[in-house]
Amino acid sequence: MENKFKVQYRNAKNLDARIILHLLYGTNKYKWQRWIFDHFDLPKSAKTLELGCGQRNLWLENSDRIPKDWDIILSDFSEGMVEDVRKNLSKSNHTFNFSVIDAQSIPYPDNCFDGVIVNHTLYHVPDRKKALSEIRRVLKPNGYLYATTVGKNHMKELKMLKKKFGLAANTIFSGGSFTLENGKKQLGEWFKKIHLYRYKNGLKVTNAKHLLDYILSMEESVDSEKISKLRTFVEKEIAKRGFILINNHQGIFVAQKS
């Protein structure tokens, strides 16, 4: 599983294919990355660490309102992912720092960050208790953890499509280990003040290629016959209905160190 994960996230290519689907076809006019940013309650000169920075769109889509005195460190366990994010933010007006970091062993002293951001990443961490312990350790007193994740029914229509055409469900992406439903209990061992905010959204996908790209981004090997049948089915559904609707269950946990 660890090797599969490293291959999947050796760079941002696969993640980009999945981000595009959400960017282009989300039905909520209040965009996800803007919504996340609006939950940050940090001082004007905050020192902030992001673990799992592959979702660099958080900073791209909020470039107009990042406080100039924020000291932001963007990190990922994958060197290739960090380099891709560095390139994508190279023209930003804000200066970012970049680092390769394992969330289970954060190389910073105690009580040094006002905020730690973990965007759709905690369900990938093998030893989540160790990671949460590390996050709490590096947070300043009253500092915040902002952890986004998905619900158990997130993209269930896509999972049903894969099953219908004999494509294996990949547990790396199930998110079942840290969800909107069970995340608060897990965080409760390390944080006492925890709030969950849910984001209401759906995807109305009108382009078969983008949906297939999303699915293929999660496949280790491709069965061309199965993919061809799936493509034909998706194209017919879109031609008939105008779109394919996929339910989207996401949210953010805001946990404060007391």
LUMTI-364947 format. One line per field, with one value per residue: residue in one letter; residue number from 1; x, y, z of N, C-alpha, C in turn. Coordinates in Angstrom, 2 decimals. Example, Ala and Ser with C-alpha at 12.3 -4.5 7.8 and 13.67 -1.06 7.14 Angstrom:
# residues 2
res <- (A/S)
n <- (1/2)
nxx <- (13.19/12.85)
nyy <- (-5.69/-2.25)
nzz <- (7.80/7.08)
caxx <- (12.30/13.67)
cayy <- (-4.50/-1.06)
cazz <- (7.80/7.14)
cxx <- (13.20/12.90)
cyy <- (-3.30/0.03)
czz <- (7.80/7.87)
//
This chain:
# residues 258
res <- (M/E/N/K/F/K/V/Q/Y/R/N/A/K/N/L/D/A/R/I/I/L/H/L/L/Y/G/T/N/K/Y/K/W/Q/R/W/I/F/D/H/F/D/L/P/K/S/A/K/T/L/E/L/G/C/G/Q/R/N/L/W/L/E/N/S/D/R/I/P/K/D/W/D/I/I/L/S/D/F/S/E/G/M/V/E/D/V/R/K/N/L/S/K/S/N/H/T/F/N/F/S/V/I/D/A/Q/S/I/P/Y/P/D/N/C/F/D/G/V/I/V/N/H/T/L/Y/H/V/P/D/R/K/K/A/L/S/E/I/R/R/V/L/K/P/N/G/Y/L/Y/A/T/T/V/G/K/N/H/M/K/E/L/K/M/L/K/K/K/F/G/L/A/A/N/T/I/F/S/G/G/S/F/T/L/E/N/G/K/K/Q/L/G/E/W/F/K/K/I/H/L/Y/R/Y/K/N/G/L/K/V/T/N/A/K/H/L/L/D/Y/I/L/S/M/E/E/S/V/D/S/E/K/I/S/K/L/R/T/F/V/E/K/E/I/A/K/R/G/F/I/L/I/N/N/H/Q/G/I/F/V/A/Q/K/S)
n <- (1/2/3/4/5/6/7/8/9/10/11/12/13/14/15/16/17/18/19/20/21/22/23/24/25/26/27/28/29/30/31/32/33/34/35/36/37/38/39/40/41/42/43/44/45/46/47/48/49/50/51/52/53/54/55/56/57/58/59/60/61/62/63/64/65/66/67/68/69/70/71/72/73/74/75/76/77/78/79/80/81/82/83/84/85/86/87/88/89/90/91/92/93/94/95/96/97/98/99/100/101/102/103/104/105/106/107/108/109/110/111/112/113/114/115/116/117/118/119/120/121/122/123/124/125/126/127/128/129/130/131/132/133/134/135/136/137/138/139/140/141/142/143/144/145/146/147/148/149/150/151/152/153/154/155/156/157/158/159/160/161/162/163/164/165/166/167/168/169/170/171/172/173/174/175/176/177/178/179/180/181/182/183/184/185/186/187/188/189/190/191/192/193/194/195/196/197/198/199/200/201/202/203/204/205/206/207/208/209/210/211/212/213/214/215/216/217/218/219/220/221/222/223/224/225/226/227/228/229/230/231/232/233/234/235/236/237/238/239/240/241/242/243/244/245/246/247/248/249/250/251/252/253/254/255/256/257/258)
nxx <- (0.83/1.93/3.92/2.32/1.02/3.12/3.87/1.53/1.48/3.86/4.22/2.28/0.49/-1.63/-3.28/-4.01/-5.75/-7.97/-8.64/-9.41/-11.93/-13.58/-13.21/-14.30/-16.96/-18.42/-21.37/-21.90/-21.79/-20.23/-17.07/-15.02/-12.26/-12.22/-14.14/-12.93/-10.76/-12.10/-12.63/-10.38/-8.92/-6.71/-3.83/-2.60/0.08/0.64/2.22/2.30/1.72/1.36/0.45/0.80/0.65/-0.31/-2.75/-2.53/-4.21/-5.61/-4.07/-3.62/-6.22/-6.88/-5.17/-5.48/-6.04/-4.29/-2.73/-0.03/1.99/1.96/3.72/4.31/4.64/4.82/4.31/5.02/5.03/6.12/8.72/8.56/5.95/6.12/7.91/6.37/4.31/5.79/6.59/4.09/3.33/5.15/4.85/3.40/2.39/2.94/5.42/6.40/7.52/9.09/9.00/10.02/8.18/7.30/4.24/4.11/6.36/7.27/9.58/9.97/10.16/8.41/5.25/5.21/3.67/0.91/-1.17/-2.06/-2.55/-4.30/-5.09/-7.36/-5.78/-5.23/-6.48/-4.76/-2.53/-0.44/0.09/-1.96/-2.45/0.09/0.73/-1.25/-0.52/1.95/1.16/-0.35/1.69/3.40/1.79/1.00/-0.13/-3.63/-3.60/-4.64/-5.85/-6.66/-8.48/-9.41/-11.74/-13.52/-16.91/-18.52/-20.13/-19.09/-18.71/-20.10/-21.52/-19.61/-18.07/-19.92/-20.16/-17.60/-17.66/-19.74/-18.56/-16.53/-14.16/-11.65/-12.18/-10.16/-8.56/-6.87/-7.95/-10.37/-10.85/-11.93/-10.75/-10.53/-13.02/-15.84/-17.68/-16.34/-14.18/-14.17/-14.17/-11.65/-9.96/-10.56/-8.95/-6.76/-7.50/-9.76/-11.60/-13.52/-14.88/-17.10/-17.62/-19.73/-19.63/-21.78/-22.38/-22.31/-21.52/-22.00/-21.34/-20.38/-18.70/-17.31/-14.63/-13.24/-14.33/-13.49/-10.74/-10.45/-11.15/-9.19/-6.93/-6.73/-6.20/-4.07/-3.36/-4.54/-7.43/-8.16/-10.44/-12.53/-12.46/-13.13/-15.78/-16.90/-16.47/-18.12/-20.62/-20.77/-20.66/-23.08/-24.92/-24.50/-25.21/-27.89/-29.01/-27.74/-25.89/-23.88/-24.65/-22.90/-22.65/-21.25/-19.47/-18.01/-15.94/-14.77/-12.76/-12.30/-10.05/-9.02/-6.08/-5.91)
nyy <- (-1.21/1.25/1.61/1.79/4.14/5.97/5.85/6.78/9.45/10.61/12.87/15.80/15.08/13.05/13.95/16.43/15.75/14.98/17.24/18.99/18.06/18.79/21.55/22.38/21.41/21.72/22.48/24.34/27.74/29.09/28.76/25.93/26.23/28.93/28.85/27.18/28.84/30.92/29.90/30.16/31.41/33.27/35.12/38.31/38.13/35.42/32.22/29.52/26.11/23.87/20.57/18.09/19.42/19.25/20.18/22.85/24.75/26.01/28.19/29.46/30.21/31.96/34.02/36.74/37.52/36.67/37.40/39.69/39.35/36.75/33.84/31.18/27.74/25.26/21.86/18.40/14.81/13.86/14.55/15.19/16.16/18.47/19.98/20.39/21.96/24.16/25.20/25.87/27.94/29.86/32.38/33.77/36.53/36.32/35.16/31.89/29.17/26.00/22.48/19.07/16.89/14.42/13.81/12.38/12.86/15.74/18.20/20.45/22.73/22.57/24.26/26.29/27.04/28.95/27.97/24.83/23.25/20.69/19.27/17.15/14.85/13.46/10.94/9.43/8.97/6.63/6.16/7.71/8.65/9.27/11.32/13.25/13.75/14.93/17.19/18.57/19.06/20.90/23.08/26.33/27.34/27.62/27.56/26.52/23.58/22.84/20.67/19.11/16.79/13.90/12.57/9.38/8.73/10.09/10.88/8.57/7.67/7.49/5.42/3.38/3.28/2.38/-0.14/-1.31/-1.67/-3.38/-2.37/-2.15/-1.09/1.27/1.23/3.17/5.60/5.72/7.05/6.13/5.85/8.24/10.30/12.55/11.53/10.02/11.50/13.47/12.04/10.84/13.08/14.02/12.88/14.44/17.07/19.38/21.36/21.23/21.68/20.83/21.64/21.43/21.15/21.96/20.50/19.41/17.52/18.26/16.69/17.25/16.44/13.68/12.93/14.25/12.98/10.33/10.74/11.36/8.90/7.20/8.29/7.07/4.46/1.66/-0.10/-0.39/-1.68/-1.87/-2.65/-2.64/0.06/1.23/0.39/1.63/4.32/4.56/4.16/6.36/8.53/8.13/8.48/11.17/12.36/11.74/12.77/15.15/15.61/13.98/13.32/13.66/13.06/15.05/14.99/16.81/18.48/20.49/20.12/22.08/22.47/23.39/23.97/23.63)
nzz <- (0.00/0.80/-1.15/-3.45/-2.91/-2.93/-5.60/-6.80/-5.94/-6.83/-8.24/-9.21/-11.21/-11.29/-9.22/-10.22/-12.31/-10.91/-9.44/-11.46/-12.28/-10.13/-10.12/-12.58/-12.65/-10.31/-8.48/-6.54/-6.10/-4.35/-4.09/-3.35/-2.41/-1.66/0.28/2.19/2.97/4.20/6.68/8.17/11.05/11.88/13.08/11.78/11.28/11.02/11.48/9.45/8.61/5.97/5.50/3.12/0.50/-2.09/-3.00/-4.15/-5.08/-3.11/-2.40/-4.83/-5.62/-3.67/-3.75/-3.75/-1.20/0.77/3.74/3.82/5.69/6.49/7.27/5.43/5.15/2.84/2.49/1.66/1.60/-0.67/-2.80/-5.51/-5.70/-4.13/-5.68/-8.00/-6.97/-6.12/-8.63/-9.70/-8.07/-8.53/-9.66/-7.87/-5.82/-3.22/-0.95/-0.55/1.51/1.07/1.75/2.21/4.01/6.39/7.79/10.10/11.47/12.22/11.51/13.35/16.15/19.37/19.81/17.70/15.46/14.30/12.85/11.39/8.37/6.82/4.04/2.74/3.41/5.81/5.83/4.39/5.91/7.45/10.28/12.01/14.59/15.51/13.76/14.41/17.01/16.59/15.13/17.05/18.88/17.54/17.22/18.45/21.76/21.77/19.04/15.68/14.04/10.76/9.06/6.19/4.76/3.45/3.16/3.91/1.75/-0.35/-3.72/-4.52/-6.71/-8.67/-7.71/-7.95/-10.73/-11.42/-10.27/-11.73/-14.20/-13.67/-12.58/-10.19/-6.83/-5.29/-2.30/-1.35/-1.95/-0.72/1.64/3.97/6.46/7.79/8.11/7.50/9.18/11.18/11.98/14.06/16.47/16.35/16.36/18.84/20.77/20.89/20.70/22.21/21.57/18.92/15.73/13.14/9.80/7.09/3.55/1.02/-2.03/-5.48/-8.43/-11.76/-14.40/-17.67/-19.63/-20.99/-21.19/-19.11/-16.89/-17.33/-17.25/-14.56/-13.35/-14.50/-13.36/-10.95/-11.38/-11.30/-13.30/-16.65/-18.08/-21.19/-22.61/-20.75/-20.00/-22.44/-22.75/-20.56/-21.23/-23.50/-22.31/-20.52/-22.33/-23.72/-21.63/-20.96/-23.37/-23.41/-20.97/-20.55/-18.59/-16.05/-12.77/-9.77/-6.42/-3.84/-0.98/1.32/3.78/6.58/9.45/12.26/14.68/17.89/19.76/23.15)
caxx <- (0.00/2.80/4.56/1.29/0.76/4.26/3.78/0.38/1.75/5.25/4.10/0.90/-0.27/-2.88/-4.12/-4.53/-6.89/-9.12/-8.99/-10.09/-13.35/-14.25/-13.15/-15.15/-18.34/-19.07/-22.61/-21.92/-21.15/-19.27/-16.05/-14.44/-11.04/-12.58/-14.89/-11.93/-9.99/-12.97/-12.66/-9.13/-8.97/-5.30/-3.36/-2.09/1.47/0.62/3.15/1.37/2.28/0.43/0.93/0.10/0.36/-0.69/-3.91/-2.01/-5.27/-6.00/-3.30/-3.84/-7.55/-7.02/-3.96/-5.83/-6.33/-3.32/-2.05/1.36/2.93/1.88/4.88/3.64/5.47/4.06/5.08/4.43/5.98/6.65/9.57/8.03/4.76/6.58/8.48/5.28/3.62/6.71/6.50/2.76/3.20/6.35/4.47/2.57/2.91/3.33/6.59/6.17/8.65/8.72/9.78/9.56/7.92/6.40/3.36/4.31/7.58/7.38/10.89/9.92/10.04/7.09/4.58/5.78/2.76/-0.43/-2.12/-1.60/-3.58/-4.15/-6.14/-7.61/-4.52/-5.13/-6.89/-3.65/-1.41/-0.46/-0.03/-2.65/-2.27/1.40/0.64/-2.04/0.30/2.95/0.48/-0.66/2.95/4.00/0.87/1.07/-1.35/-4.76/-3.44/-5.71/-5.71/-7.73/-8.36/-10.52/-11.87/-14.74/-17.86/-18.52/-20.84/-18.46/-18.52/-20.56/-21.95/-18.40/-17.72/-20.89/-19.78/-16.42/-18.09/-20.57/-17.71/-15.50/-12.93/-11.46/-12.17/-8.83/-8.75/-6.05/-8.74/-11.69/-11.00/-12.69/-10.05/-10.74/-14.13/-16.70/-18.46/-15.56/-13.02/-14.22/-13.77/-10.20/-9.33/-10.87/-7.87/-5.70/-8.09/-11.04/-12.50/-13.58/-16.11/-17.19/-18.41/-19.96/-19.72/-22.83/-21.97/-22.49/-20.83/-22.77/-20.27/-20.90/-17.64/-16.93/-13.18/-12.80/-14.74/-12.60/-9.42/-10.53/-11.12/-7.89/-5.90/-6.70/-5.98/-2.68/-3.25/-5.73/-8.05/-8.66/-11.79/-13.45/-12.48/-13.86/-17.21/-17.28/-16.50/-19.33/-21.76/-20.76/-21.00/-24.51/-25.66/-24.41/-26.00/-29.30/-29.45/-27.06/-24.81/-23.91/-24.61/-22.11/-22.77/-19.97/-19.57/-16.73/-16.08/-13.54/-12.71/-11.50/-9.74/-8.13/-5.24/-6.22)
cayy <- (0.00/2.42/1.78/2.27/5.54/6.76/5.92/7.62/10.85/10.98/14.27/16.30/14.75/12.35/14.83/17.48/15.21/14.93/18.61/19.60/17.67/19.60/22.95/22.66/20.94/21.92/23.26/25.39/28.96/29.46/27.79/25.13/26.79/30.18/28.43/26.74/29.99/31.71/29.31/30.43/32.45/33.35/36.50/38.93/37.70/34.00/31.23/28.47/24.94/22.97/19.20/17.56/20.68/19.00/21.02/24.22/25.66/26.81/29.44/30.10/30.79/32.98/34.84/38.14/37.86/36.12/38.50/39.80/38.98/35.32/32.99/29.94/26.63/24.24/20.63/17.14/13.71/13.60/15.62/15.57/16.98/19.78/20.71/20.81/23.07/25.30/25.77/26.44/29.17/30.67/33.75/34.35/37.74/35.96/34.29/30.66/28.28/24.64/21.46/17.68/16.53/13.33/14.32/11.57/13.32/17.11/18.67/21.80/22.69/22.70/25.56/27.28/27.41/29.44/27.10/23.71/22.92/19.34/19.26/15.83/14.12/12.62/9.55/8.73/8.81/5.29/6.27/8.99/9.09/9.90/12.59/14.20/14.12/15.87/18.45/19.26/19.49/22.08/24.20/27.20/27.32/28.24/27.44/25.77/22.59/22.88/19.39/18.80/15.38/13.55/11.70/7.98/8.63/10.99/10.36/7.18/7.33/7.11/4.08/2.46/3.14/1.52/-1.49/-1.77/-2.05/-4.29/-1.71/-2.36/0.07/1.41/1.67/4.35/6.80/5.59/8.02/5.53/5.86/9.54/10.86/13.51/10.80/9.50/12.35/14.19/11.11/10.68/14.34/14.26/12.41/15.46/18.41/19.44/22.25/20.73/21.99/20.31/22.42/20.66/21.92/21.40/20.61/18.26/17.69/17.98/16.48/17.29/16.03/12.30/12.83/14.65/11.93/9.20/11.12/11.22/7.47/6.66/8.79/6.22/3.08/1.23/-0.67/-0.07/-2.69/-1.02/-3.07/-2.14/1.52/1.56/0.20/2.70/5.57/4.53/4.33/7.74/9.41/7.97/9.08/12.62/12.73/11.56/13.59/16.44/15.57/12.91/13.94/12.95/13.72/15.48/15.16/17.29/19.40/20.84/20.13/23.15/22.00/24.35/23.46/24.35)
cazz <- (0.00/0.88/-2.45/-4.37/-2.57/-3.40/-7.06/-7.13/-5.64/-7.11/-8.66/-9.11/-12.41/-10.98/-8.41/-11.09/-13.06/-10.02/-9.10/-12.62/-12.27/-9.11/-10.53/-13.73/-12.62/-9.02/-8.59/-5.52/-6.58/-3.31/-4.44/-2.26/-1.84/-1.00/1.47/3.18/3.45/5.07/8.02/8.87/12.07/12.21/13.19/10.56/11.07/11.37/10.94/9.05/7.94/5.29/5.28/1.95/-0.21/-3.47/-3.35/-4.13/-5.49/-1.95/-2.42/-6.12/-5.70/-2.62/-3.82/-3.54/0.20/1.73/4.43/3.36/6.74/6.81/6.98/5.02/4.73/2.13/2.55/1.25/1.77/-2.00/-3.33/-6.81/-5.47/-3.65/-6.82/-8.87/-6.30/-6.18/-9.98/-9.90/-7.28/-8.76/-10.04/-6.82/-5.17/-1.86/-0.87/0.20/1.78/0.70/2.46/2.16/5.42/6.75/8.84/11.31/12.12/11.77/11.98/13.91/17.61/19.99/19.94/16.77/14.38/14.63/12.18/10.56/7.39/6.27/3.04/2.17/3.56/7.00/5.59/3.74/6.84/8.06/11.74/12.18/15.97/15.60/13.02/15.19/18.16/16.07/14.79/18.30/19.48/16.88/17.31/19.61/22.57/21.08/17.59/15.02/12.97/9.76/8.37/5.31/4.42/2.72/3.85/3.45/0.48/-1.31/-5.08/-4.53/-8.07/-9.40/-7.22/-8.54/-12.14/-11.49/-9.95/-12.85/-15.32/-13.22/-12.18/-8.76/-5.93/-4.71/-0.90/-1.09/-2.16/-0.12/2.71/5.06/7.75/8.44/7.36/8.18/10.19/12.30/12.23/15.34/17.51/16.27/16.77/20.24/21.65/20.91/20.75/22.92/20.84/17.54/15.01/11.78/8.86/5.87/2.31/0.17/-3.42/-6.35/-9.70/-12.97/-15.37/-19.03/-20.54/-20.67/-21.08/-17.77/-15.96/-17.57/-16.74/-13.10/-13.04/-14.88/-12.45/-9.77/-11.79/-11.40/-14.63/-17.42/-18.92/-22.27/-23.00/-19.72/-20.10/-23.65/-22.48/-19.62/-21.99/-24.33/-21.42/-20.03/-23.46/-23.98/-20.51/-21.08/-24.55/-23.08/-19.84/-20.55/-17.59/-15.04/-11.44/-8.77/-5.12/-3.31/0.48/1.86/4.90/7.28/10.91/12.86/16.04/18.55/20.85/24.40)
cxx <- (0.86/3.47/3.56/1.04/1.88/4.25/2.67/0.71/3.22/5.33/2.62/0.00/-1.62/-3.83/-4.75/-5.77/-8.14/-9.58/-9.80/-11.58/-14.14/-14.28/-14.17/-16.62/-19.05/-20.28/-22.71/-21.14/-20.10/-18.14/-15.34/-13.23/-11.29/-13.30/-13.94/-11.24/-10.80/-13.09/-11.39/-9.32/-7.56/-4.85/-2.75/-0.65/1.62/1.76/2.34/2.10/1.17/1.12/0.12/-0.33/-0.03/-1.86/-3.50/-3.06/-5.80/-5.33/-3.46/-5.17/-7.81/-5.84/-4.23/-6.03/-5.44/-2.63/-0.56/2.37/2.80/3.17/4.33/4.66/4.57/4.89/4.28/5.47/6.72/7.45/9.05/6.80/5.16/7.14/7.41/4.53/4.48/6.62/5.17/2.57/4.34/6.02/3.58/3.22/3.38/4.54/6.28/7.50/8.19/9.61/9.17/9.43/6.98/5.56/3.53/5.56/7.90/8.65/10.90/9.72/8.61/6.58/5.10/4.83/1.42/-1.50/-1.43/-2.78/-3.29/-5.33/-6.28/-6.36/-4.53/-5.54/-5.82/-2.55/-1.48/-0.67/-0.63/-2.49/-0.94/1.38/-0.12/-1.29/1.35/2.33/0.17/0.61/3.47/3.07/1.13/-0.17/-2.43/-4.62/-4.48/-5.18/-6.91/-7.57/-9.58/-10.54/-13.19/-15.64/-17.87/-19.23/-20.28/-18.23/-19.02/-21.01/-20.76/-17.96/-18.64/-20.59/-18.59/-16.79/-18.87/-19.73/-16.47/-14.16/-12.81/-11.52/-10.81/-8.95/-7.90/-6.90/-10.10/-11.94/-11.69/-12.05/-10.18/-11.79/-14.87/-17.44/-17.62/-14.38/-13.01/-13.77/-12.26/-9.47/-9.49/-9.81/-6.81/-6.23/-9.45/-12.06/-12.48/-14.92/-16.01/-18.10/-18.52/-20.16/-20.72/-22.46/-22.34/-21.72/-21.78/-21.77/-20.84/-19.87/-17.12/-15.42/-12.71/-13.17/-13.83/-11.19/-9.36/-10.38/-9.75/-6.76/-5.74/-6.38/-4.49/-2.40/-4.58/-6.17/-8.76/-10.09/-12.82/-13.58/-13.27/-15.36/-17.71/-17.41/-17.78/-20.57/-21.88/-21.18/-22.50/-25.35/-25.65/-25.24/-27.50/-29.79/-28.84/-25.89/-24.92/-23.73/-23.85/-22.21/-21.39/-20.13/-18.18/-16.99/-14.74/-13.73/-11.80/-11.30/-8.72/-7.38/-5.51/-5.14)
cyy <- (1.25/2.69/2.31/3.76/6.43/6.92/6.88/9.10/11.23/12.41/14.63/15.87/14.10/13.22/15.92/17.01/15.18/16.33/19.27/19.29/18.53/21.08/23.27/22.38/21.06/22.83/24.39/26.60/29.48/28.42/27.21/25.80/28.12/29.87/27.97/27.94/30.83/31.14/29.59/31.61/32.59/34.81/37.01/38.52/36.21/33.22/29.97/27.36/24.18/21.62/18.59/18.70/20.48/19.83/22.49/25.22/26.49/28.17/30.18/30.85/31.83/33.94/36.32/38.50/37.15/37.29/38.52/39.34/37.52/34.62/31.59/28.92/25.58/22.97/19.44/16.06/13.42/14.79/16.12/16.46/18.39/20.61/21.21/22.00/24.33/25.99/26.48/27.76/30.14/32.13/34.43/35.59/37.45/35.02/33.09/29.95/26.85/23.63/20.08/17.20/15.34/13.82/13.56/11.99/14.74/17.76/20.11/21.71/22.82/24.14/26.63/27.72/27.90/28.55/26.00/23.30/21.54/19.09/17.87/14.93/13.14/11.17/8.75/8.35/7.45/5.32/7.64/9.52/9.81/11.25/13.64/14.66/15.15/17.23/19.24/19.83/20.79/23.29/25.02/26.99/28.17/28.25/26.49/24.73/22.73/21.62/19.12/17.30/15.17/12.69/10.31/7.81/9.56/10.28/8.92/6.74/6.88/5.71/3.03/2.22/2.20/0.06/-2.10/-2.30/-2.85/-3.67/-1.76/-1.04/0.12/2.00/2.87/5.61/6.75/6.62/7.45/5.61/7.17/10.29/11.94/12.83/10.38/10.40/13.02/13.30/10.94/11.92/14.57/13.79/13.50/16.88/18.36/20.31/21.89/21.10/21.41/21.21/21.64/21.58/21.24/21.61/19.33/18.53/17.32/17.90/16.38/16.85/14.66/12.18/13.17/13.60/10.71/9.50/10.97/9.75/6.87/7.12/7.92/4.76/2.77/0.64/-0.47/-1.27/-1.93/-1.38/-2.53/-0.62/1.96/1.44/1.29/4.03/5.66/4.79/5.78/8.71/9.34/8.63/10.61/13.11/12.69/12.56/15.00/16.50/14.27/13.58/13.06/13.73/13.93/15.76/15.52/18.23/19.66/20.74/21.27/22.77/22.95/23.68/24.30/24.07)
czz <- (0.00/-0.46/-3.48/-4.17/-3.08/-4.91/-7.48/-6.97/-5.84/-7.65/-8.67/-10.26/-12.10/-10.17/-9.26/-11.86/-12.20/-9.61/-10.21/-12.61/-11.30/-9.51/-11.61/-13.52/-11.28/-9.15/-7.57/-6.01/-5.60/-3.40/-3.21/-1.61/-1.14/0.32/2.57/3.81/4.43/6.47/8.82/9.83/12.64/12.29/11.89/10.25/11.40/10.73/10.70/8.30/7.25/5.07/4.14/1.05/-1.67/-3.93/-3.30/-4.56/-4.34/-2.01/-3.74/-6.15/-4.61/-2.62/-3.52/-2.08/1.21/2.43/4.12/4.41/7.18/6.38/6.71/4.54/4.09/2.05/2.04/1.49/0.46/-2.51/-4.67/-6.68/-5.02/-4.80/-7.77/-8.27/-6.33/-7.55/-10.19/-9.15/-7.52/-9.10/-9.00/-6.24/-3.75/-1.92/0.02/0.45/1.52/1.40/2.24/3.60/5.50/7.93/10.15/12.09/11.62/12.35/12.47/15.42/18.10/19.88/18.97/15.65/14.92/14.01/11.41/9.67/6.80/5.34/2.41/2.24/4.73/6.76/4.86/4.74/7.55/9.58/12.05/13.60/16.13/14.91/13.82/16.43/17.76/15.74/16.05/18.94/18.87/16.88/18.58/20.47/21.88/19.55/17.01/14.04/12.05/8.89/7.51/5.01/3.70/3.59/3.24/2.11/-0.59/-2.63/-5.23/-5.92/-8.93/-8.99/-7.82/-10.03/-12.28/-11.24/-11.10/-14.00/-14.89/-12.89/-10.67/-7.99/-5.27/-3.31/-0.55/-1.11/-1.49/0.97/3.96/6.42/8.51/7.63/8.15/9.33/11.40/12.71/13.59/16.50/17.53/16.75/18.27/21.21/21.84/21.05/21.45/22.20/19.37/16.92/13.60/10.95/7.55/4.68/1.38/-1.30/-4.17/-7.63/-10.83/-14.12/-16.79/-20.08/-20.13/-20.44/-19.68/-16.72/-16.10/-17.06/-15.23/-12.71/-13.33/-13.97/-11.22/-10.10/-11.90/-12.78/-15.34/-18.26/-20.03/-22.69/-22.02/-19.80/-21.32/-23.44/-21.53/-20.36/-22.84/-23.48/-20.95/-21.13/-23.77/-22.89/-20.61/-22.27/-24.24/-22.03/-19.84/-19.58/-16.78/-13.68/-10.47/-7.46/-4.50/-1.81/1.02/3.04/5.53/8.79/11.35/14.32/16.68/19.69/22.10/25.43)
//
